[in-house]
Amino acid sequence: MKKHNFNAGPSILPQEVIENSAKAVLDLNGIGLSLLEISHRTADFENVNNEAESLFRELLNVPENYKIIFLGGGASTQFCYIPYNLLEKKAGYINTGVWSKKAIKEAKLFGETVVVASSDDTNFNYIPKGYTIPADLDYLHITTNNTIYGTEFHTDIDSPVNLVADMSSDILSRPIDVSKYALIYGGAQKNMGPAGATFIIVREDILGKVSRQLPSMVDYRNHIANDSMFNTPPVFPIFVIRETLKWLKSIGGVPEIYRRNVAKAELLYNEIDRNPLFVGTAAKEDRSLMNICFLLQPEFESLSGAFMEFAKERGMVGLKGHRSAGGFRASCYNALPIESVEALVACMQEFEKANVK
């Protein structure tokens, strides 16, 4: 039975990326050594690292005055790296869910931190609007896509201060104007590769402005000066990132994947809105293209377990909502084919016929 992978992360990768990476684990480019055992200081890996950076820059049209680095530690580690490097007097955060709250908690350890806007009044089911960004902030931090609650910023906001964005779960899924951001970061395990690597895109002129002494490993400038190899980088995840970026370029890049993502999301949201069993959880104008969250209508809530089992029997994987939100979540990342969404829609329609009289 074919499996349809809706896992929220680590998540689906293109099949050719998995196959190429598996071959490299056995023998990298015919050198007689596994990718897992080569030195990161060899030309074999330096070429991989350089190509990954070059492809990333090309696909997102990253301006020359921005640097790209790949680190370990996940996006959560960046919650402290960012205030360490950027917070001198005051930082601002837009609170749109669990990951924003975690980032705010870390920033408070380094200095004054204010919540500029929040959607916690209705359990984070929308993106705040109509707020004023204080001009005295060192930076404003946003989480562009909220995996748990299924909301997303669909445009690049205009900010009078340095804009920092956690794009862990929607990077490369839609066009963005990198020049509107001072720093973009995220974990790779949604649209770029496996868990274990973190990407940072940073405008170099914002660094070195804080008065505190920075530990060597936390200072972005050290990683930039050493091309992501200030210490041993996550070699295997960076290889998979390169393969994923090659795949994305081969299918037409970000414009084409955005077209596909819109088509997948429209198909599933239309079924959620049509089907009398289900209801979406996010405000329609802020619905995520990546993480589509929905519930059973209150009168059918007792069927939640039955639907999960019904879907599992038909090859659906990873549909259970986050433990803090409940319900269902279909994560439709770049590598998920529209055929999987079509299969889920068919499953929902079949379940409707069996339960709505």
Legacy VTK file of the C-alpha trace (Angstrom):
# vtk DataFile Version 3.0
C-alpha trace
ASCII
DATASET POLYDATA
POINTS 357 float
0.000 0.000 0.000
1.279 3.431 -0.940
1.986 5.698 2.008
1.032 9.369 1.918
3.406 11.251 4.198
1.782 14.225 5.958
4.289 14.326 8.826
4.969 17.806 10.198
8.734 17.348 10.475
11.001 15.626 9.895
8.914 15.259 6.805
8.699 14.020 3.259
11.675 14.372 0.915
11.764 13.878 -2.875
12.388 10.230 -3.721
15.381 11.024 -5.901
16.947 12.959 -3.012
16.569 9.945 -0.732
18.054 7.630 -3.353
21.022 9.892 -4.123
21.728 10.389 -0.425
21.535 6.653 0.233
24.087 6.021 -2.516
26.414 8.631 -1.011
26.175 6.932 2.379
27.566 3.787 0.748
30.108 5.523 -1.508
30.444 9.250 -2.180
31.127 9.931 -5.854
33.066 6.678 -6.250
35.853 7.690 -3.847
35.531 4.449 -1.896
34.397 6.180 1.305
30.977 6.820 2.787
29.684 10.374 3.070
29.372 9.603 6.776
33.114 9.072 7.240
34.816 11.712 5.110
36.530 14.744 6.600
34.638 18.005 6.272
37.981 19.581 5.318
38.287 17.598 2.087
37.471 18.981 -1.339
34.743 16.341 -1.642
32.686 17.936 1.116
33.752 21.531 0.516
32.287 21.207 -2.985
29.018 19.956 -1.502
28.879 22.807 1.012
29.694 25.461 -1.584
27.120 24.158 -4.041
24.428 24.033 -1.361
25.088 27.667 -0.510
25.176 28.693 -4.178
21.896 26.937 -4.997
20.179 28.399 -1.938
21.321 31.884 -2.933
20.149 31.365 -6.521
16.723 29.930 -5.675
15.871 32.731 -3.242
17.657 35.537 -5.146
19.692 36.333 -2.033
21.513 39.684 -2.449
25.307 39.738 -2.341
25.428 41.650 0.956
23.844 38.677 2.731
25.797 35.699 4.007
24.517 32.114 4.171
25.677 29.639 6.784
24.631 26.122 7.786
24.877 25.189 11.466
23.725 22.422 13.788
21.431 22.815 16.762
18.076 23.372 15.095
16.032 26.568 14.925
15.419 26.470 18.676
19.116 27.111 19.305
18.791 30.257 17.214
16.243 31.563 19.713
19.238 32.476 21.889
21.794 33.124 19.108
19.661 35.969 17.758
19.375 38.084 20.939
22.986 37.207 21.781
24.076 38.809 18.496
21.440 41.502 17.984
19.744 42.602 21.227
21.386 45.688 22.696
18.496 47.727 24.106
15.116 46.288 23.145
13.700 43.556 20.921
10.177 43.131 19.612
8.330 39.898 18.868
5.028 39.069 17.212
3.522 36.174 19.119
1.739 33.739 16.812
2.116 30.473 18.699
4.288 27.985 20.537
7.523 28.671 18.654
7.141 32.439 18.970
6.591 32.027 22.712
9.747 29.935 23.032
11.748 32.557 21.136
10.353 35.325 23.368
11.290 33.390 26.500
14.921 33.118 25.355
15.174 36.772 24.310
14.061 37.938 27.762
17.292 36.493 29.160
19.293 39.076 27.199
17.387 42.318 27.565
14.098 44.150 27.290
11.702 42.189 25.106
8.253 43.431 24.110
5.367 41.638 22.405
4.351 43.988 19.603
1.263 41.984 18.652
-0.264 38.617 19.512
-3.032 36.261 18.438
-3.180 34.358 21.714
-6.636 35.801 22.456
-8.201 33.214 20.118
-5.662 30.406 20.450
-3.436 31.687 17.638
-5.905 31.074 14.812
-4.975 34.249 12.917
-2.037 36.509 12.047
-2.122 39.853 13.917
-2.757 42.970 11.844
-2.957 46.713 12.371
-0.147 46.923 14.905
2.519 49.623 15.115
6.177 48.603 15.107
8.156 50.715 17.612
11.033 52.528 15.916
13.399 51.988 18.854
13.626 48.185 18.510
16.929 46.540 17.720
14.912 44.046 15.704
11.405 42.667 15.195
11.033 38.877 15.170
8.266 36.966 13.403
7.526 33.289 12.800
6.305 33.245 9.212
4.492 29.897 9.338
2.974 28.346 12.425
3.095 24.573 12.134
0.902 23.854 15.149
-1.948 26.251 14.421
-1.827 26.380 10.616
-1.424 30.128 10.080
1.053 31.915 7.829
2.278 35.371 6.847
1.525 35.487 3.120
3.437 38.689 2.376
6.774 40.181 3.418
5.903 42.850 5.950
7.438 46.309 5.808
9.415 47.004 8.967
11.158 50.231 10.003
13.593 48.135 12.086
15.655 45.030 11.348
13.251 42.195 10.568
14.178 38.693 11.757
12.139 35.700 10.593
11.923 32.075 11.619
11.050 30.392 8.313
11.575 26.824 9.451
8.396 25.487 7.901
7.797 27.624 4.812
11.259 28.437 3.440
11.413 27.861 -0.336
7.655 27.233 -0.490
6.800 30.663 -1.909
8.625 33.682 -3.305
10.028 36.113 -0.734
11.936 39.391 -0.952
15.035 38.611 1.099
16.037 42.285 1.110
13.123 43.051 3.454
14.715 40.904 6.154
17.853 41.422 8.201
18.070 37.746 9.147
16.178 34.608 8.116
16.703 31.285 9.829
15.152 27.876 10.263
15.542 24.168 10.705
16.021 22.230 7.484
13.679 19.351 8.277
10.617 20.550 6.400
11.435 21.757 2.878
15.224 21.504 2.703
16.503 18.250 4.132
16.619 16.057 7.237
16.830 17.122 10.858
20.275 18.202 11.994
21.016 21.330 9.968
19.955 24.944 10.430
20.178 27.654 7.776
20.891 31.324 8.472
20.693 34.107 5.891
22.036 37.288 7.438
22.774 40.808 6.237
26.340 41.222 7.399
26.134 44.866 8.461
23.801 44.086 11.402
26.470 42.047 13.196
29.036 43.279 15.717
26.793 46.017 17.137
26.154 44.662 20.636
28.370 45.579 23.587
28.325 42.144 25.247
31.171 39.703 24.716
30.044 36.801 22.561
31.102 33.187 23.077
33.001 32.045 19.987
30.442 29.455 18.912
27.549 31.911 19.207
29.139 34.708 17.156
27.747 34.518 13.607
30.856 36.280 12.312
33.041 33.283 13.171
30.832 30.940 11.169
30.706 33.360 8.239
34.504 33.757 8.202
34.924 29.986 8.103
32.247 29.176 5.492
30.097 27.244 7.999
33.123 25.228 9.124
34.185 27.028 12.292
33.554 23.639 13.858
32.542 20.326 12.256
29.312 21.020 10.351
26.409 18.565 9.974
27.909 16.910 6.900
25.144 14.478 5.971
22.246 16.951 6.366
24.083 19.529 4.238
24.550 16.921 1.506
20.801 16.207 1.571
20.108 19.953 1.480
22.199 20.219 -1.665
20.316 17.343 -3.280
16.967 18.877 -2.336
17.955 22.255 -3.759
19.096 20.575 -6.975
15.707 18.865 -7.209
13.867 22.137 -6.612
15.853 23.906 -9.301
15.218 21.060 -11.757
11.425 21.377 -11.482
11.383 25.140 -12.011
12.448 26.606 -8.686
10.389 28.563 -6.174
7.787 29.935 -8.658
6.857 26.418 -9.767
6.777 24.925 -6.274
4.618 27.842 -5.128
2.148 27.074 -7.915
2.036 23.445 -6.801
1.667 24.365 -3.133
-1.248 26.693 -3.837
-2.978 23.963 -5.852
-2.530 21.397 -3.059
-3.769 23.771 -0.369
-6.799 24.901 -2.384
-7.790 21.303 -3.040
-7.718 20.320 0.623
-9.194 23.536 2.048
-12.072 23.325 -0.448
-12.859 19.827 0.793
-12.669 20.882 4.444
-15.096 23.736 3.733
-17.457 21.526 1.703
-17.492 18.395 3.840
-20.120 18.565 6.648
-17.879 16.459 8.912
-14.923 18.835 9.064
-14.066 22.426 9.947
-10.839 24.389 9.496
-9.189 25.987 12.528
-7.382 29.015 11.039
-8.850 32.285 9.795
-9.343 31.842 6.057
-7.184 34.796 5.044
-4.291 33.472 7.136
-4.475 29.769 6.302
-1.107 28.125 5.884
-0.086 26.516 2.606
2.179 24.150 4.524
0.257 22.950 7.582
-3.455 22.479 7.035
-5.200 22.081 10.397
-8.790 20.920 10.818
-11.214 19.287 13.249
-14.371 17.245 13.138
-17.467 19.361 13.629
-18.636 19.300 17.287
-21.540 16.956 16.551
-19.129 14.445 14.967
-16.267 14.834 17.452
-16.769 11.296 18.775
-15.649 10.002 15.376
-12.101 11.421 15.679
-10.497 8.086 16.533
-12.489 6.299 13.859
-11.367 8.786 11.199
-7.720 8.450 12.198
-7.953 4.676 11.875
-9.919 4.954 8.612
-7.246 7.236 7.145
-4.398 5.040 8.401
-5.913 2.013 6.681
-5.765 3.978 3.418
-2.098 4.886 3.754
-2.340 8.320 5.403
0.629 8.960 7.710
1.164 11.802 10.181
-2.348 13.296 10.218
-2.668 13.631 13.981
-2.679 17.247 15.128
-0.060 18.566 17.522
-0.654 17.456 21.109
-1.345 21.065 22.169
-3.933 21.679 19.447
-5.612 18.327 18.807
-7.574 17.486 15.691
-5.823 16.789 12.425
-2.922 18.361 10.545
-1.968 17.634 6.963
1.509 19.013 6.343
1.816 19.638 2.617
5.493 20.474 2.238
7.230 20.932 -1.105
7.984 17.265 -1.761
4.425 16.075 -1.112
2.809 15.280 -4.490
-0.705 16.492 -5.230
-1.695 12.834 -5.621
-1.341 12.447 -1.859
-3.704 15.363 -1.269
-6.134 13.865 -3.762
-5.962 10.583 -1.834
-6.702 12.368 1.448
-9.650 14.208 -0.087
-11.019 10.910 -1.410
-10.585 9.413 2.051
-12.519 12.284 3.647
-15.315 11.911 1.111
-15.517 8.178 1.675
-15.682 8.707 5.435
-18.466 11.256 4.891
-20.551 8.749 2.898
-20.194 6.206 5.688
-21.154 8.586 8.493
-23.480 11.321 7.203
-26.981 10.101 6.464
LINES 1 358
357 0 1 2 3 4 5 6 7 8 9 10 11 12 13 14 15 16 17 18 19 20 21 22 23 24 25 26 27 28 29 30 31 32 33 34 35 36 37 38 39 40 41 42 43 44 45 46 47 48 49 50 51 52 53 54 55 56 57 58 59 60 61 62 63 64 65 66 67 68 69 70 71 72 73 74 75 76 77 78 79 80 81 82 83 84 85 86 87 88 89 90 91 92 93 94 95 96 97 98 99 100 101 102 103 104 105 106 107 108 109 110 111 112 113 114 115 116 117 118 119 120 121 122 123 124 125 126 127 128 129 130 131 132 133 134 135 136 137 138 139 140 141 142 143 144 145 146 147 148 149 150 151 152 153 154 155 156 157 158 159 160 161 162 163 164 165 166 167 168 169 170 171 172 173 174 175 176 177 178 179 180 181 182 183 184 185 186 187 188 189 190 191 192 193 194 195 196 197 198 199 200 201 202 203 204 205 206 207 208 209 210 211 212 213 214 215 216 217 218 219 220 221 222 223 224 225 226 227 228 229 230 231 232 233 234 235 236 237 238 239 240 241 242 243 244 245 246 247 248 249 250 251 252 253 254 255 256 257 258 259 260 261 262 263 264 265 266 267 268 269 270 271 272 273 274 275 276 277 278 279 280 281 282 283 284 285 286 287 288 289 290 291 292 293 294 295 296 297 298 299 300 301 302 303 304 305 306 307 308 309 310 311 312 313 314 315 316 317 318 319 320 321 322 323 324 325 326 327 328 329 330 331 332 333 334 335 336 337 338 339 340 341 342 343 344 345 346 347 348 349 350 351 352 353 354 355 356
